[in-house]
């Protein structure tokens, strides 16, 4: 696979995960990959930029393309639905992060309470996705702007990514 500038996808909340699921289906079709991440296409050009969103992993069946993605929700239902669905074996199992109580359409719960309890473990998973990248281009965050998890935890996550990850990799001249 050709070297690419990598993007890490982070999908937060019910809306973010629903949009993310559709996004991954389209990306699989674009790159000639099946729902397990195995190449089934007929044109080698399909794989030229697969490295932007996928990491190539050796498996017993050949090369598998695994999304550079993190799936997050404050309740288990959405993550369990993706994990048990057709795309469940596409993602690494350790990239699903969920709470137990949910945000109940409450921004403050996503930002200050339930979301704040999970943010460190979320940042650890995002960091693990970023470490093997050769030329990390950025992050794609899929989340809603209204509600609890997507809006509240999504806002917190954007703030923390900027504060912890981007600031750590920025060079400043003062």
Secondary structure by P-SEA (a helix, b strand, c coil): ccccbbbbbbbccaaaaaaaaaaaaaaaaaaccccccccccccccccccccccbbbbbccccbbbbbcbbbbbccaaaaaaaaacccccccccccbbbbcccccccccccccccccccaaaaaaaaaaaacccccccbbbbbbbccccccaaaaaaaaaaaacccccccccccc
